[in-house]
Amino acid sequence: MGTIKHLACGLCERTFSPGQLHNLCSCGGSLFARYDFAAIRQTWNKGDLATDRRCDMWRYGPVLPADSQEAVTLTEGWTPQFTAWALGFELKAGNLWIKDDGRNPTDSFKARGMSTAVTLAKKLGARKLAVASAGNAAGALAAYSAAAGLQAYIFMPKDVPQGNFLECKAFGAHVTLVDGLISDCGKIVAERKEREGWFDVSTLKEPYRIEGKKTMGYEIAEQLGWTLPDAILYPCGGGVGLIGMWKAFAELAELGWIGSKRPKMIAVQAEGCQPIVDAFQREEPSSRMWPDAHTLASGLRVPKPLGDVHVLRAVRESGGTAIAVSDGEMMDGVELLGRNEGIFAAPEGGAAVAGLRRLLENGFLKRDEHILLYNTGSGLKYLEAFSARYRRQREGEQDKLGGLITPR
Ligand SMILES: Cc1ncc(COP(=O)(O)O)c(C=O)c1O
């Protein structure tokens, strides 16, 4: 377990004690854990990791907020990262990498954040955990709550993939389907949490999900021999994975394990819900509520990300960009990964592939660059979307995807 000096508000820098439960700062900012890297450097180095046989994200225990022995874990993280040989983008051989987080417990990268969040919530005395979720975070909270012996209260849009609903039920969570978007779910949790005694673990509303997510960045660096790619394409909804990776790279620099080079961080969004792309293009520091958000990539249907300021800052500081792709392009991306690499990705992962195609075409990315595609989840959670695509293809219809998840 790392020595956390304090938690700090990401907007006003006010500090908080890590020894008690916290949600947002009074200014509305999210809290982030700050470690004592001088102390950590004395007792931990890259060589320790080379001989560490632990094959999950808790191998990074010295920069995580709890001891690995007290972790609520289902062996999340340390997912495969491999060279994509056959995607056909004509990149220099060996220059395209895929990190496959569909191989996590509950089949998505959300497992990482929920492992740390549930560990800390339990340790600090919470018994009932609530979340507003687009789907996969709900499944992960339900699973980790079950493993921790805690109660999970889930609020999801009523048109989430059936897989997310069913896994939550199977894990014994209390599930409410809401006629609205994740933002409406968030309002319900905020209104009821005090009365019900719930601790809110929704995206960036507590400080520790981001700590699990940052292990994505630690793993990319370690699995590439402590180097970083030139660009990372990340399917961006709330943006926590992107913020987490950016935090990891700053921490790795403080540890002295990487040089000054940072990847261009690329946020890929859906055409039907692109608040980050919109703010990036307007050169604004935060996003505006995206109207009538719709996309079949349910994880990307976040009309106004709470962490927009942090996502936009990371994208800009890194020299990256934000780009939107259509649902059809995403599904083509999934198919490309499936047929050429044997990975059945979530539509969100397909979005990263589609983003790569666009950015190579418009010259933002070069064919001799070292590029990493982040697949955040498994296609098996999205059976309605794939059934619709293949039914249409069987019936000889043109594959026009208007969004299984439609505008309200
Ligand atoms: C599979 C998948 N990919 C990407 C995202 C977006 O994640 P983030 O909030 O970190 O941007 C989600 C969110 O639910 C998701 O489920």
Ligand as a Chemical Component Dictionary entry (heavy atoms), coordinates in Angstrom:
data_LIG
# 
_chem_comp.id                   LIG 
_chem_comp.type                 NON-POLYMER 
_chem_comp.pdbx_formal_charge   0 
_chem_comp.three_letter_code    LIG 
# 
loop_
_chem_comp_atom.comp_id 
_chem_comp_atom.atom_id 
_chem_comp_atom.alt_atom_id 
_chem_comp_atom.type_symbol 
_chem_comp_atom.charge 
_chem_comp_atom.model_Cartn_x 
_chem_comp_atom.model_Cartn_y 
_chem_comp_atom.model_Cartn_z 
_chem_comp_atom.pdbx_ordinal 
LIG C1 C1 C 0 -16.864 -0.926 -22.522 1  
LIG C2 C2 C 0 -16.742 0.514  -22.129 2  
LIG N1 N1 N 0 -15.833 1.261  -22.754 3  
LIG C3 C3 C 0 -15.663 2.576  -22.469 4  
LIG C4 C4 C 0 -16.436 3.200  -21.510 5  
LIG C5 C5 C 0 -16.196 4.634  -21.204 6  
LIG O1 O1 O 0 -15.444 4.709  -20.042 7  
LIG P1 P1 P 0 -14.946 6.052  -19.381 8  
LIG O2 O2 O 0 -16.012 6.494  -18.481 9  
LIG O3 O3 O 0 -13.699 5.726  -18.649 10 
LIG O4 O4 O 0 -14.703 7.006  -20.501 11 
LIG C6 C6 C 0 -17.391 2.454  -20.807 12 
LIG C7 C7 C 0 -18.218 3.079  -19.783 13 
LIG O5 O5 O 0 -19.201 2.566  -19.310 14 
LIG C8 C8 C 0 -17.540 1.078  -21.120 15 
LIG O6 O6 O 0 -18.433 0.322  -20.480 16 
# 
loop_
_chem_comp_bond.comp_id 
_chem_comp_bond.atom_id_1 
_chem_comp_bond.atom_id_2 
_chem_comp_bond.value_order 
_chem_comp_bond.pdbx_ordinal 
LIG C1 C2 SING 1  
LIG C2 N1 SING 2  
LIG C2 C8 DOUB 3  
LIG N1 C3 DOUB 4  
LIG C3 C4 SING 5  
LIG C4 C5 SING 6  
LIG C4 C6 DOUB 7  
LIG C5 O1 SING 8  
LIG O1 P1 SING 9  
LIG P1 O2 DOUB 10 
LIG P1 O3 SING 11 
LIG P1 O4 SING 12 
LIG C6 C7 SING 13 
LIG C6 C8 SING 14 
LIG C7 O5 DOUB 15 
LIG C8 O6 SING 16 
# 
